[in-house]
Amino acid sequence: MVYKKIAKMLAEIIDADYEDITQETELTTEYGIEAVNVAKLVIQCEKYFKIIIHDEDVHNFKRVKDIAEYIEEILSDN
C-alpha cells in the first residue's frame, strides 16, 4: 500500500504514468527525477502518512523501494 501511494505521488510530481514507476525506479535524473522532485515527494509523504522524514535520512533514498521501506518501518513503530 505504501509503495503504490508513493509511486502515484511521484508520478504526479514528474508528470509520468504511475504504472511506469516500480519499486526499483532509481531517484536519479536518468529517470527524469531531479533533487527538487525528491524533496517534493518527501514533503508529500510526510503530509500523507503524518510522519517526519529526517533530512539526513533522505540521502539514503536511492530507489522508490527505499522510501517505501523507510515509511513502513516508521509506521510499524507507531
DRENKE-507622 format. One line per field, with one value per residue (C-alpha): z, y, x; residue number from 1. Coordinates in pm, 1 decimal, padded with zeros to 6 digits. Layout:
<zadrens>
c3	c(Z,...)
c2	c(Y,...)
c1	c(X,...)
seq	c(NUM,...)
</zadrens>
This chain:
<zadrens>
c3	c(00000.0,00091.6,-00230.1,-00451.2,-00286.3,-00320.6,-00686.4,-00752.5,-00578.4,-00767.5,-01099.6,-01037.6,-00943.6,-01250.6,-01483.0,-01561.8,-01583.6,-01242.0,-01393.7,-01519.6,-01164.3,-00999.3,-00662.5,-00839.4,-01008.9,-00919.9,-00790.4,-01048.9,-01337.4,-01567.2,-01476.1,-01500.2,-01124.8,-01003.8,-00642.8,-00618.8,-00716.6,-00434.4,-00192.3,-00307.8,-00269.4,00083.8,00180.9,00032.2,00209.7,00541.2,00498.9,00371.0,00618.8,00903.8,00974.3,00986.9,00744.3,00874.8,00627.4,00699.5,00600.0,00261.9,00128.6,00173.0,-00067.4,-00393.8,-00521.0,-00464.7,-00260.2,-00012.3,00066.7,00099.4,00338.5,00546.1,00580.0,00653.0,00932.8,01087.9,01060.7,01221.1,01514.2,01585.8)
c2	c(00000.0,00240.2,00172.2,00227.7,00560.3,00676.0,00570.5,00766.3,01076.1,01056.1,01004.4,01319.2,01517.9,01417.7,01401.0,01033.1,00728.9,00565.0,00216.2,00310.5,00356.6,00038.2,-00027.8,-00038.5,00300.6,00499.3,00851.8,00995.5,01239.0,00937.6,00861.9,01228.2,01272.9,01582.6,01656.2,01904.3,01623.6,01405.9,01696.8,01742.8,01369.1,01367.8,01660.5,01490.6,01163.7,01345.1,01506.5,01197.8,00946.0,01201.7,01127.9,01312.4,01212.6,01339.9,01529.5,01309.4,01001.2,01140.8,01095.3,00717.3,00704.6,00565.5,00391.1,00417.4,00097.4,00270.6,00537.2,00279.5,00063.7,00367.3,00476.7,00124.4,00098.3,00428.6,00327.6,-00010.9,00158.1,00379.0)
c1	c(00000.0,00279.4,00472.1,00166.3,00084.6,00445.3,00450.8,00131.8,00267.3,00596.3,00418.8,00217.7,00528.5,00729.4,00426.9,00472.9,00248.4,00210.4,00247.3,00594.6,00723.6,00844.3,00999.7,01336.8,01294.0,01602.9,01567.3,01806.7,01798.0,01830.9,01470.0,01369.1,01376.1,01560.7,01658.3,01371.2,01129.9,01261.8,01217.0,00856.5,00795.3,00934.7,00709.2,00402.9,00486.9,00524.8,00184.5,00003.0,00146.4,00165.6,00531.5,00862.2,01136.0,01468.2,01685.0,01986.6,01784.4,01676.4,02030.3,01988.1,01692.7,01829.4,01514.8,01140.8,01166.9,01399.4,01139.8,00861.4,01063.8,01161.8,00799.0,00676.2,00932.1,00817.8,00452.5,00517.5,00697.4,00395.7)
seq	c(1,2,3,4,5,6,7,8,9,10,11,12,13,14,15,16,17,18,19,20,21,22,23,24,25,26,27,28,29,30,31,32,33,34,35,36,37,38,39,40,41,42,43,44,45,46,47,48,49,50,51,52,53,54,55,56,57,58,59,60,61,62,63,64,65,66,67,68,69,70,71,72,73,74,75,76,77,78)
</zadrens>
